[in-house]
Each structure stands twice: as structure tokens, then as C-alpha cells.
Amino acid sequence: MPLRVVRRLASYPRRSPVTAGFLVLLVAVHVFVDHALEPDTARRLLLAVSTNLDNLRHHPISSLFGSAFFFDGTLTGIDTLDFVGTIITLGFGIVVCLAWLEHRYGQLRAVATFAAGHVGATLLTAPVIAYAIADGYYPPTIREALDFGISYGAQTCLAACALHLPRMWRFPVIALLFVWPLVGGSWLAGIPDFVTIGHLIAAVIGLACGAYLKAQRSIPEH
């Protein structure tokens, strides 16, 4: 491994301490839930932090906050689609993009970008779910579905960073951010599942956040 890469890896916690701490916490929680808890206990915990309609109605703050410390993926099944999701959300979304936003724009703005996607996409998707259930597109069981994790926030960070890419890469990457949820998601009665819709909304929020950050960066300091 080149010495330059080793130095950059060694400096990662110093350059992006919030992201580094968040990453350690995410991995620790994931390992604890997957390997230390009994399956029934783990499922009850994940249901408690899920941002489904029932939880958003009865305890929105704890479900929104708690959900942000889990990721829905795998660290070991490298031959599965779940691992691809882990690479996109945890790998690129958090390890790369959230860290880059923190290093360039500071801890507060990086966390705010992630939170805008995590909370904003969840709350904007909720009325879509309620409408789809009422009109028979989604089954009523969706109200209490497992729906947790960092993926909306990670998608927002990905989109915010994509807006900073050189022009030749910017638009293909942005297009990919809207394509991959549609390709990887499922369809129910002719409409995308709510997770796909949430990722599309998160990408839009990320572009808005990225545009705001670029505008703020361009304002000269006095």
C-alpha cells in the first residue's frame, strides 16, 4: 500500500472526527445486534427504532433518532445484493461523502446535511405511504414495517458531494443516484416501494444541500 494512502488513512480520524466516531458506533451497533442479541430480541429492537407510520405517530423523536444508528446491510455477505447496499450507503455515503463534507464544510454542516436527508426524506415519504395504503397500492401491514437505518442520510450526502464533482462526472453520477434506487427497489401495484421513493426524495434534498453549501462557500469572509 502506497505511503500516501497509509498517511491519509491514519489522518482520517483527525480530519473527520465526527464521521470516524459515527462509523465506529454504526459498526459496533451492527455487530452487537447481529451477533450478541437473540433474533427475537434484535427484531423487537429494530421494530422499536423503525420509522414506520405507527412509530412516527406514537413516538416520532425516538424512532427518528434511534434509526440513525443502524444500517440495513451486511458486512460479511460479500456475494449478496445487501453487501452492495452496504458499500453504497456505509462505504460511499458515510465513509467517503460524510467525511468529505465534514472536512470541507465543518462538523455542523456535515451533520445537518445527513440529518436533513434522514429526517426530511422520512417525513416526506410518510404521507406517500399513508396515501398508498388508503388507495390500496400498499398493504396495510406497511404501517408497521421494518424501516430503519442510515440510507436516506447517506443518499443525501452522496447527492451533496456529487454536485461538487467536475462537470464531466457530475451529471452521470447524479443520474446514477436516481437510477440505482429504481433498479434495486421493488414495485407494488405499479408504483415504487416506499424505500425507493424515500431514496429519490433524499437525493433531491442532497442536491439542495449541496447547492446551498457551494453558495455559502463562495461567499467571501469578512
Buried (B, 14 or more C-beta within 10 A) or exposed (E): EEEEEEEEEEEBBEBBBBBBEBBEEBEEBBEEBEEEBEEEEBEEBBBBBBBBBBBBEEBBEEBBBBBBBBBBBBBEEEEEEBBBBBBBBBBBBBBBBBBBBBBBBEBEBBBBBBBBBBBBBBBBBBEBBBEBBEEEBBEEEBBEBEBBBBBBBBBBBBBBBBBBBEEEEEEEBBEEBBEBBEEBBEEBEEBBBBBBBBBBBBBBBBBBBBEBBEEEEEEEEE
